[in-house]
Amino acid sequence: MAHWSEKRTAQAMVGAELARRGWTLYGWTEDKSDSMTDYYAPEHWDGVAEKAGAVVVVDADAGRSGYQPMKTIPRSLGVCARCKGERADPGGWTLAKARETPAEYNRSTCGPNERVLFSDVVSPLPFFGGGPYDTGDYPAELAGRERCRECHGKGERFDYSGSGPDGPAYPIFQANPPNRRWHVERGGRIVASGAALYHVAGERYNRAWRCDTCGHVPEDHGGRRCCPAGECAGMITGFLDQPKLAELVDKIEAAAFPPINPNPMSPEACRARREFARSPEAAEVRDGKRPGFVEIAFPGKPDADVRAELKASGFRWAPSSGCWYGKADQLPARYA
């Protein structure tokens, strides 16, 4: 049984490889991990992809079928009544002044029944130009001034109760068949599925080394020339070595886009072949399983008049053998 982290990793690896091959991913989130702050948020994928009418579902919940991502759309309610659109709080503090007298500043931000817990600390976030998340989308003369305490420096009031679409809706798809981890759909019909998926997770950090010019694979890895003597000027470089992942995605794409016959038959030729397969000329006559009996096999279902002639001669259809059988002495003359 695969660990949940291996399942997530394998799903994201398949999604990244599909995206590299031109598939449109739904529900993809980039890796936001930060080792400096010990924050772990690896890449994530909902397991749905689409390309040229084909839909791939990889270990995904069918509840996402046709899902429409939504986002909050703020609606302006007009100019802020406190700052009159100036964005800075009227009579507000500056960051420099607040840091000179932090206790007084903190008391000014509290209500009549509130208590200052850290009277000697001033947060830079309520000021223009303060804090690491400041976007800088304000005039230079506002730098260091306190943001309006009612509109938080926006200059107008907003209603955040509305929402709207956030990107395209997911395609319609079915749940994975029983005991299957992925499947491919075309036109609402499952054309292929598979159970092998989590085995690719072990290749996430697999790296190999080869020459970027001649493809030579050395015993030790790179940072050096392929041939010190100068026969090849290529550099030994590293790359992700993921043959199991490539094989799985190749299988998915082969099912989604089967090869097209380069020399298709014309409609007239197909019609003529079907008509010949139902005619007596295409029938195969062979000895029956019992003495004195014969069997007649057609490549296709014979026409009604041919079936009527066989029934009139005492022949019957044998579904288990896929042929007509009857006595040899009653065989119609055209089959003799």
C-alpha positions in Angstrom: 0.0 0.0 0.0 1.5 3.3 -1.1 1.8 6.1 1.4 -0.4 9.2 0.9 2.7 11.3 0.1 3.7 8.9 -2.6 0.2 9.0 -4.1 0.3 12.8 -4.2 3.8 12.8 -5.6 3.0 10.4 -8.4 -0.1 12.3 -9.4 1.8 15.6 -9.6 4.7 14.0 -11.6 2.2 12.7 -14.2 0.6 16.1 -14.4 3.9 17.9 -14.8 4.9 15.5 -17.6 1.5 15.9 -19.4 1.8 19.7 -19.2 5.3 19.5 -20.7 3.7 17.6 -23.6 1.0 20.2 -24.2 -1.9 19.0 -22.1 -4.1 21.6 -20.2 -4.1 20.8 -16.5 -7.0 21.6 -14.2 -6.4 22.3 -10.6 -2.6 22.7 -10.8 -0.7 24.5 -8.0 3.0 25.2 -8.2 5.4 24.2 -5.5 5.4 26.9 -2.8 7.7 25.3 -0.3 10.3 27.5 1.5 13.2 25.7 3.2 14.2 28.9 4.9 11.0 29.1 6.9 10.4 25.3 7.0 7.2 25.7 5.0 6.3 22.6 3.0 3.7 23.1 0.2 4.6 20.9 -2.8 3.0 21.0 -6.2 -0.5 19.7 -6.3 -2.8 18.6 -9.1 -6.5 17.6 -9.1 -5.8 14.9 -11.6 -7.8 16.2 -14.7 -6.2 17.1 -18.0 -7.5 17.8 -21.5 -6.0 17.9 -25.0 -7.6 17.8 -28.4 -10.9 16.3 -27.2 -9.3 13.7 -25.0 -9.6 13.8 -21.2 -7.2 12.1 -18.8 -8.3 11.4 -15.2 -5.5 10.4 -12.8 -6.6 9.3 -9.3 -9.2 12.1 -9.3 -12.6 12.4 -7.6 -15.6 12.3 -9.9 -17.1 15.2 -7.9 -14.8 17.5 -9.9 -16.6 16.6 -13.1 -17.7 19.9 -14.6 -16.5 21.9 -11.6 -16.3 25.6 -12.0 -13.6 27.3 -9.8 -15.0 30.5 -8.3 -13.3 33.6 -6.8 -14.5 36.6 -4.9 -15.2 39.7 -7.0 -15.2 42.9 -5.0 -17.8 45.6 -5.8 -17.0 49.2 -5.2 -19.4 51.1 -2.9 -17.9 54.5 -3.5 -15.2 56.8 -2.0 -14.3 56.1 1.6 -16.1 58.5 3.9 -13.1 58.8 6.3 -10.2 59.6 4.0 -12.2 61.0 1.1 -10.2 58.9 -1.4 -6.8 60.1 -0.2 -5.9 56.6 1.1 -3.9 58.0 4.1 -5.7 58.3 7.4 -6.6 62.0 8.1 -4.6 63.2 11.1 -2.9 59.7 11.2 0.5 58.8 12.4 3.7 58.3 10.4 5.8 55.2 10.9 8.8 57.3 12.2 6.6 59.1 14.7 4.9 55.9 15.9 8.3 54.3 16.6 9.3 57.3 18.7 6.3 56.9 21.0 5.0 53.3 20.5 2.9 53.3 23.6 0.9 56.4 22.6 0.5 55.1 19.0 -0.8 51.7 20.2 -3.2 53.3 22.6 -4.6 55.4 19.7 -5.4 52.2 17.7 -7.3 50.6 20.6 -11.0 51.1 21.4 -12.2 52.3 24.8 -12.5 48.8 26.2 -9.4 47.3 24.6 -6.0 46.8 26.2 -2.5 47.1 24.5 -0.6 43.9 25.0 2.7 45.0 23.5 2.9 48.7 24.0 6.6 49.0 22.9 6.1 47.3 19.5 4.9 49.0 16.4 3.8 46.9 13.4 4.8 48.4 10.0 1.9 46.8 8.2 -0.6 49.7 8.8 1.8 52.1 7.1 2.5 52.7 3.4 5.9 51.3 2.6 6.0 49.2 5.7 6.4 45.4 5.9 7.6 42.7 3.4 4.2 42.4 1.7 3.9 46.0 0.6 3.1 46.2 -3.2 4.2 49.8 -3.7 1.1 50.8 -5.7 0.7 54.3 -4.2 2.2 57.8 -4.7 5.6 58.5 -3.3 4.3 61.2 -1.0 2.3 58.5 0.9 5.3 56.5 1.9 5.6 56.2 5.7 2.1 57.5 6.4 -0.6 55.5 8.1 -3.2 53.9 6.0 -6.8 54.9 6.4 -8.3 52.9 9.3 -11.6 52.4 7.6 -10.7 51.4 4.0 -7.1 50.2 4.9 -5.5 52.5 2.3 -7.7 51.6 -0.7 -9.4 55.0 -0.9 -12.9 53.4 -1.4 -15.2 50.9 0.2 -15.9 47.4 -1.3 -18.5 44.7 -1.0 -16.9 41.3 -1.0 -20.1 39.2 -1.0 -20.0 38.7 -4.8 -18.2 35.9 -6.7 -17.5 34.9 -10.3 -15.7 32.3 -12.4 -12.0 31.8 -11.7 -10.8 30.3 -14.9 -12.4 27.7 -17.3 -14.7 25.0 -16.0 -13.4 21.4 -15.7 -14.4 19.0 -18.4 -17.2 16.4 -17.9 -15.7 13.0 -17.0 -16.5 9.7 -15.3 -15.1 8.1 -12.2 -12.2 5.7 -12.6 -13.3 2.1 -13.2 -13.0 -0.2 -10.2 -9.4 -0.9 -9.2 -8.0 1.6 -11.7 -5.9 4.7 -11.0 -6.2 6.4 -14.3 -8.3 6.4 -17.5 -8.7 8.1 -20.8 -12.0 9.4 -22.2 -12.9 10.4 -25.7 -16.5 11.6 -26.5 -17.7 10.6 -23.0 -16.5 7.0 -23.5 -13.6 5.4 -21.6 -11.1 4.1 -24.1 -8.3 2.9 -21.8 -7.5 2.6 -18.1 -4.7 1.4 -15.9 -3.9 0.4 -12.3 -0.2 1.2 -12.3 0.5 4.8 -11.0 2.3 5.1 -7.7 5.4 3.2 -8.8 6.7 6.4 -10.6 7.0 8.3 -7.3 10.4 6.7 -6.6 11.8 8.5 -9.6 11.1 12.1 -8.4 14.7 12.9 -7.6 16.4 10.4 -9.9 19.2 12.2 -11.8 21.6 10.9 -14.4 24.6 12.5 -16.3 25.4 12.6 -20.0 27.2 14.7 -22.6 25.0 17.4 -24.0 26.7 17.0 -27.4 27.4 13.3 -28.1 25.2 11.7 -25.4 28.0 9.8 -23.7 27.1 8.6 -20.2 30.1 8.8 -17.9 30.7 6.8 -14.8 31.0 9.9 -12.6 28.9 13.1 -12.9 29.5 16.4 -14.5 30.8 19.9 -14.3 33.5 18.9 -16.8 34.1 18.3 -20.5 33.1 15.1 -22.1 36.6 14.3 -23.5 39.6 16.1 -21.9 41.6 15.3 -25.0 39.3 17.5 -27.1 37.5 14.9 -29.3 34.2 16.2 -28.0 33.7 19.7 -26.6 30.4 18.9 -24.9 29.7 19.4 -21.2 28.6 16.6 -18.9 25.2 17.9 -17.6 22.6 16.4 -15.3 19.0 15.5 -16.2 16.0 13.8 -14.6 16.1 10.1 -15.3 12.5 9.0 -15.2 11.9 6.0 -17.6 8.9 4.7 -15.7 7.1 8.0 -15.8 7.8 8.4 -19.5 6.5 4.9 -20.2 3.3 5.6 -18.3 2.6 8.9 -20.0 3.5 7.4 -23.4 0.8 4.7 -22.7 -1.7 7.4 -21.8 -1.0 9.4 -24.9 -1.1 6.3 -27.1 -4.6 5.5 -25.8 -5.8 9.1 -26.2 -4.4 9.5 -29.7 -4.3 6.1 -31.5 -2.4 6.0 -34.8 -4.4 6.9 -37.9 -4.5 4.6 -40.9 -2.4 6.5 -43.5 -4.3 4.7 -46.4 -8.0 4.6 -45.3 -10.4 2.8 -47.7 -12.9 4.9 -49.5 -16.6 4.6 -48.5 -17.4 2.9 -51.8 -14.6 0.3 -51.1 -15.9 -0.3 -47.6 -19.4 -0.7 -48.8 -18.3 -3.2 -51.5 -16.3 -5.2 -48.9 -19.3 -5.5 -46.6 -21.6 -6.6 -49.4 -19.2 -9.2 -50.5 -18.8 -10.5 -47.0 -22.6 -11.2 -46.9 -22.7 -12.8 -50.3 -22.6 -16.6 -51.0 -19.4 -16.1 -53.0 -17.6 -15.3 -49.7 -18.9 -18.4 -47.8 -16.6 -21.1 -46.6 -18.0 -24.6 -46.7 -16.4 -27.2 -44.5 -17.1 -30.6 -43.0 -19.4 -30.7 -40.0 -18.8 -32.1 -36.6 -21.1 -35.0 -37.3 -20.8 -37.4 -40.3 -23.0 -36.4 -43.2 -23.2 -32.7 -42.1 -21.5 -29.6 -43.5 -21.0 -26.1 -42.1 -21.2 -22.8 -44.0 -19.3 -19.7 -42.5 -19.7 -16.2 -43.8 -17.3 -13.3 -43.0 -20.4 -11.1 -42.3 -24.1 -11.6 -41.6 -25.6 -12.8 -44.9 -28.5 -11.0 -46.5 -32.1 -11.9 -45.8 -32.6 -13.8 -49.1 -29.5 -15.8 -48.4 -30.6 -16.7 -44.9 -34.1 -17.7 -46.3 -32.5 -20.0 -48.8 -30.4 -21.7 -46.2 -33.4 -22.2 -43.9 -35.5 -23.6 -46.8 -32.7 -26.2 -47.3 -32.9 -27.3 -43.7 -29.8 -25.4 -42.4 -29.8 -23.8 -39.0 -27.6 -21.1 -37.3 -25.2 -22.3 -34.6 -24.2 -19.3 -32.4 -21.5 -21.2 -30.6 -19.7 -22.0 -33.8 -20.6 -18.8 -35.7 -21.8 -20.8 -38.8 -24.8 -22.4 -40.5 -25.0 -26.2 -40.4 -27.1 -28.8 -42.2 -27.0 -32.1 -44.1 -24.5 -32.4 -46.9 -27.1 -33.8 -49.3 -29.3 -30.8 -48.8 -26.5 -28.2 -49.5 -27.7 -25.6 -52.1 -26.1 -26.0 -55.5 -24.4 -22.6 -55.4 -22.3 -23.8 -52.4 -21.3 -27.2 -53.8 
